[in-house]
Amino acid sequence: MQAIPYGTWVPGHVSPTARDQPAAAAAASVQKLVSENAVIVVGRRGCCMIHVVTRLLLGHGVNPAVFDVDEDDEAAVVVELRKMMTMVGDQNAINNWPQFPVVFVGGKLFGGLERVMATHISGELVPVLKAAGALWL
């Protein structure tokens, strides 16, 4: 017997690569998805690091929403992410642009690949995911 592979499907998710969707709408949909999902991974379309983060989260039993950013929409999405970071008082937003992939947990910026991996290795990732409602165990 072989396991059935599963992917992420977000209800109402509109791909930012749809040509009829302007970049501003793609950026706005990121904010909407962050508010509607316990865990979301935002990154460049085709980036292998999105795959790494997603697989790690799937291994913990979390099915994160994944928002692939097309190259044409990247600037607008990064500006929106930076606005979201400054609204919550993240001092990093003043000095640094967000680097993809960006992971949001519980509606708040969690960090990138390095932060996810560091908290996984230290054993702190599961409690963070439980607190956000992404895990029920």
C-alpha positions in Angstrom: 0.0 0.0 0.0 1.3 3.4 -0.9 0.5 6.7 0.8 -1.5 9.2 -1.3 0.5 12.4 -1.8 -1.4 15.5 -0.8 -1.0 19.1 -1.7 -2.2 22.3 -0.4 -5.4 23.8 -1.6 -6.7 27.0 -0.2 -10.4 27.7 -0.6 -11.0 30.8 -2.6 -7.3 31.1 -3.3 -6.6 33.1 -6.5 -3.3 32.5 -8.0 -1.2 35.6 -8.3 -0.1 34.6 -11.8 -3.6 35.0 -13.2 -3.1 37.6 -15.9 -6.4 39.3 -15.2 -5.3 40.0 -11.6 -3.2 43.1 -11.0 -0.2 43.0 -8.8 -2.0 45.1 -6.1 -4.7 42.5 -5.9 -2.1 39.7 -5.5 -0.6 41.7 -2.6 -4.0 42.2 -1.0 -4.8 38.6 -1.3 -1.6 37.7 0.7 -2.9 39.8 3.7 -6.3 38.1 3.4 -4.8 34.6 3.3 -2.6 35.4 6.3 -5.6 36.4 8.3 -7.6 33.3 7.3 -5.0 30.5 7.7 -3.2 29.2 10.8 0.0 28.7 8.8 0.9 30.2 5.4 4.1 30.1 3.4 4.7 32.9 0.9 7.5 32.6 -1.6 8.7 32.8 -5.2 7.1 30.4 -7.6 9.3 27.4 -8.2 11.6 28.1 -5.2 13.0 24.9 -3.7 13.0 26.5 -0.2 9.2 26.7 -0.2 9.3 23.0 -0.8 11.6 22.5 2.2 9.5 24.6 4.6 6.3 23.0 3.4 7.6 19.4 3.7 8.9 20.2 7.3 5.5 21.5 8.3 3.7 18.6 6.6 5.9 16.2 8.5 4.6 17.8 11.7 1.0 17.3 10.6 0.4 20.9 9.5 -1.0 21.5 6.1 0.1 25.1 5.4 -1.4 27.3 2.7 1.2 28.2 0.1 1.1 31.4 -1.8 3.4 31.3 -4.9 4.5 34.8 -6.0 5.1 35.3 -9.7 8.1 37.4 -10.7 5.8 40.1 -12.1 4.0 40.5 -8.7 7.0 40.1 -6.5 7.6 43.8 -5.8 4.0 44.5 -4.9 3.8 41.5 -2.6 7.1 42.4 -0.9 5.8 46.0 -0.3 2.6 44.5 1.2 4.6 42.1 3.5 6.7 45.0 4.7 3.6 47.0 5.5 2.2 44.1 7.4 5.5 43.8 9.3 5.6 47.5 10.3 1.9 47.5 11.4 2.7 44.9 14.1 5.8 46.9 15.2 8.5 44.5 13.7 11.7 46.6 13.8 13.3 44.2 11.3 10.9 45.6 8.7 12.6 49.0 8.9 16.0 47.6 8.1 15.4 44.5 6.0 13.1 43.5 3.2 11.4 40.2 3.8 13.2 37.3 2.2 11.3 34.5 0.6 10.0 32.1 1.8 8.2 34.0 4.5 6.2 32.0 7.0 3.2 33.3 9.0 1.9 31.4 12.0 -1.3 32.5 13.7 -1.6 35.6 11.6 1.8 36.9 12.6 5.1 36.9 10.8 7.1 33.9 12.1 10.2 34.2 9.9 11.9 32.5 7.1 13.5 29.2 6.5 16.3 29.8 9.1 13.8 30.6 11.8 11.6 27.6 11.0 14.6 25.2 11.0 16.1 26.7 14.2 12.8 26.3 16.1 12.3 22.8 14.7 15.8 21.8 15.8 15.4 23.3 19.3 12.0 21.6 19.8 10.1 24.9 20.0 8.2 24.6 16.7 5.5 22.2 17.8 4.4 24.3 20.8 4.2 27.4 18.5 2.1 25.5 16.0 -0.2 24.2 18.7 -0.7 27.7 20.1 -1.6 29.0 16.6 -4.2 26.2 16.3 -2.4 24.5 13.4 -1.9 21.3 15.5 -4.4 19.5 17.7 -2.2 16.9 19.2 
